[in-house]
Amino acid sequence: MEELSDSRLVGLAKTGDVEAFAELARRYQEKVFRTVLSLTRNRSDADDLTLEQQAKFLIFFQDFNQYLREKLQKARQQAPRKRPLDNQR
């Protein structure tokens, strides 16, 4: 996926391609972190704000979110039911 352009990855992510979305997030995570760190001068704040930006990035892809919800629901429906562990509280 590294050889694909950002615009191609965005197109793939919009269709629900999880790998494309992950590659975009990976490409920009360090850049976002460095930018925020230079503004805040606080590593903890920069970590928090970087994660917040990643969350906003995910929300931006509404098509991706809908795809993910449908897939998770389908997986839950198809997953075999297991009984709770005996020592589980």
Backbone bond lengths (Angstrom), bond angles and torsions (degrees), N, CA, C in turn:
res aa  C-N    CA-C-N  psi(-1)  N-CA   C-N-CA  omega(-1)  CA-C   N-CA-C  phi
1 M - - - 1.450 - - 1.520 111.65 -
2 E 1.334 116.55 -21.16 1.460 119.59 -176.24 1.521 112.75 -59.68
3 E 1.330 117.74 -27.62 1.451 119.90 -176.43 1.530 112.97 -81.06
4 L 1.324 117.96 -10.13 1.459 121.31 179.91 1.521 110.79 -79.17
5 S 1.331 115.22 145.74 1.467 119.95 177.51 1.523 109.86 -70.92
6 D 1.318 115.26 160.64 1.464 120.24 177.87 1.523 110.87 -59.77
7 S 1.328 116.79 -42.45 1.465 118.89 -178.20 1.530 111.45 -64.23
8 R 1.313 117.08 -36.18 1.475 120.60 176.86 1.527 109.95 -67.47
9 L 1.328 116.76 -41.28 1.462 120.33 178.66 1.529 111.03 -63.99
10 V 1.322 117.19 -39.16 1.463 120.51 177.49 1.525 109.68 -61.08
11 G 1.315 116.25 -44.94 1.462 120.00 177.94 1.520 112.20 -59.75
12 L 1.308 116.52 -43.05 1.465 120.76 178.72 1.530 110.93 -66.92
13 A 1.333 116.14 -42.15 1.467 119.70 179.93 1.521 110.63 -61.87
14 K 1.313 117.36 -37.66 1.467 121.11 179.68 1.524 112.03 -64.35
15 T 1.322 116.74 -24.61 1.464 119.91 177.87 1.521 112.10 -88.64
16 G 1.343 115.77 0.96 1.452 119.53 177.10 1.509 114.56 101.43
17 D 1.316 117.72 10.68 1.455 121.01 179.79 1.533 109.40 -73.92
18 V 1.309 116.51 104.93 1.456 122.59 -176.52 1.529 111.05 -64.55
19 E 1.306 117.34 -38.79 1.467 120.52 179.92 1.522 111.19 -64.31
20 A 1.332 117.22 -38.43 1.465 120.54 178.53 1.527 110.15 -65.29
21 F 1.309 115.77 -43.84 1.464 119.64 178.32 1.529 110.43 -61.18
22 A 1.318 116.52 -45.37 1.462 121.06 -179.69 1.529 111.21 -62.12
23 E 1.316 117.08 -38.78 1.466 120.49 178.75 1.524 110.96 -65.83
24 L 1.327 117.66 -41.94 1.464 120.22 176.68 1.527 110.80 -61.51
25 A 1.303 116.32 -45.54 1.467 120.11 179.31 1.527 110.58 -61.47
26 R 1.320 116.11 -42.35 1.471 120.84 179.65 1.527 110.62 -63.12
27 R 1.324 116.81 -43.84 1.461 121.10 -177.81 1.521 112.81 -60.51
28 Y 1.304 116.30 -36.07 1.460 119.40 -172.31 1.521 114.86 -104.46
29 Q 1.315 118.07 -9.78 1.459 120.41 -177.23 1.531 111.95 -57.49
30 E 1.305 117.89 -49.54 1.465 120.87 -177.53 1.527 111.35 -66.63
31 K 1.326 117.32 -39.51 1.468 120.59 178.93 1.525 110.57 -63.33
32 V 1.324 116.09 -44.27 1.464 119.93 178.69 1.524 109.54 -63.05
33 F 1.319 116.34 -45.86 1.466 120.04 -179.35 1.530 111.13 -59.05
34 R 1.322 117.58 -48.54 1.469 120.53 -179.05 1.523 111.56 -61.33
35 T 1.327 116.54 -40.60 1.461 120.17 179.27 1.518 110.71 -63.84
36 V 1.325 116.51 -47.77 1.465 120.52 -179.13 1.529 110.33 -65.68
37 L 1.313 117.39 -39.96 1.459 120.85 178.54 1.532 111.00 -61.89
38 S 1.325 116.50 -39.72 1.470 118.88 179.35 1.528 111.39 -66.74
39 L 1.317 116.86 -27.11 1.463 120.57 178.89 1.527 112.28 -83.96
40 T 1.310 116.69 -40.68 1.469 120.37 -175.19 1.524 112.78 -90.79
41 R 1.326 116.18 -29.20 1.465 122.31 -175.44 1.536 111.53 57.60
42 N 1.328 114.32 29.64 1.461 120.74 -179.39 1.521 108.09 -141.09
43 R 1.336 116.36 115.09 1.467 121.36 -174.97 1.524 112.52 -60.60
44 S 1.308 117.30 -42.69 1.457 121.10 -179.05 1.528 111.14 -63.76
45 D 1.327 116.66 -45.54 1.467 120.27 177.33 1.527 110.89 -63.06
46 A 1.323 115.70 -40.28 1.466 119.71 179.36 1.525 110.95 -63.75
47 D 1.335 117.13 -40.77 1.472 120.33 176.32 1.525 110.48 -60.28
48 D 1.327 115.53 -48.63 1.469 120.30 -178.78 1.527 111.82 -60.98
49 L 1.318 116.05 -46.40 1.457 119.88 -178.29 1.523 112.42 -68.34
50 T 1.325 116.52 -33.66 1.465 120.03 176.74 1.525 110.06 -65.00
51 L 1.323 116.33 -44.41 1.466 119.46 176.87 1.523 111.30 -62.80
52 E 1.319 116.02 -39.31 1.464 119.98 178.11 1.531 110.69 -61.99
53 Q 1.313 116.62 -41.64 1.463 120.13 179.08 1.527 111.22 -66.45
54 Q 1.322 116.56 -36.93 1.465 118.93 176.65 1.521 110.57 -63.68
55 A 1.315 116.87 -38.59 1.461 120.80 177.92 1.527 110.19 -64.02
56 K 1.307 116.75 -42.37 1.469 120.42 178.15 1.516 110.90 -64.88
57 F 1.327 115.83 -36.37 1.458 121.33 177.28 1.524 110.19 -61.43
58 L 1.309 116.16 -42.76 1.461 121.29 178.65 1.518 111.16 -63.49
59 I 1.313 116.68 -44.33 1.464 121.06 -179.91 1.521 110.96 -61.48
60 F 1.328 116.50 -33.92 1.459 121.26 179.71 1.531 111.20 -55.55
61 F 1.287 116.49 -35.15 1.462 120.95 -179.02 1.531 110.17 -88.80
62 Q 1.290 116.84 73.39 1.466 120.43 -177.88 1.523 111.70 -60.45
63 D 1.295 116.40 -37.66 1.466 118.63 177.82 1.520 110.52 -60.76
64 F 1.322 115.76 -40.63 1.461 120.96 178.39 1.522 110.15 -63.10
65 N 1.328 116.12 -44.13 1.459 120.17 -179.66 1.524 111.26 -60.82
66 Q 1.320 116.75 -43.51 1.463 120.14 179.55 1.528 110.24 -63.46
67 Y 1.302 116.46 -43.30 1.456 121.66 177.50 1.525 110.37 -58.57
68 L 1.319 116.18 -46.21 1.460 120.77 -178.80 1.526 111.37 -63.08
69 R 1.333 117.20 -44.49 1.472 119.95 178.46 1.526 111.52 -59.65
70 E 1.321 116.11 -43.89 1.460 119.36 179.82 1.523 111.83 -63.95
71 K 1.321 116.43 -41.19 1.465 120.22 179.75 1.532 111.49 -67.23
72 L 1.320 117.21 -41.03 1.460 120.14 178.51 1.523 111.24 -65.07
73 Q 1.321 116.24 -41.25 1.460 120.00 178.39 1.533 110.07 -62.73
74 K 1.311 116.17 -43.40 1.463 120.45 179.23 1.532 110.77 -63.97
75 A 1.325 116.30 -40.71 1.465 120.37 179.18 1.522 110.68 -63.66
76 R 1.351 116.59 -41.38 1.469 119.73 178.02 1.520 111.33 -62.64
77 Q 1.308 116.25 -39.74 1.463 120.53 -179.14 1.524 111.74 -68.20
78 Q 1.314 116.49 -33.87 1.459 120.75 -176.06 1.524 113.52 -91.40
79 A 1.314 117.19 -14.98 1.463 120.39 -177.36 1.523 110.10 -68.93
80 P 1.317 116.18 136.26 1.468 118.20 177.10 1.526 109.84 -66.23
81 R 1.291 116.32 141.46 1.466 121.31 179.79 1.519 108.76 -81.12
82 K 1.308 115.62 132.48 1.463 120.38 178.60 1.516 108.16 -116.29
83 R 1.288 114.23 148.28 1.465 118.31 178.69 1.518 108.49 -78.38
84 P 1.338 117.40 153.95 1.467 120.74 -179.67 1.520 110.98 -64.13
85 L 1.315 115.53 152.41 1.462 119.99 176.15 1.530 108.69 -65.77
86 D 1.324 116.17 146.97 1.463 120.85 -178.03 1.522 112.43 -61.39
87 N 1.333 116.45 -35.00 1.460 118.66 -176.33 1.529 112.52 -96.10
88 Q 1.322 117.00 8.02 1.457 121.28 -179.74 1.535 109.78 -77.47
89 R 1.321 116.46 133.89 1.464 119.73 -178.46 1.486 112.11 -100.44
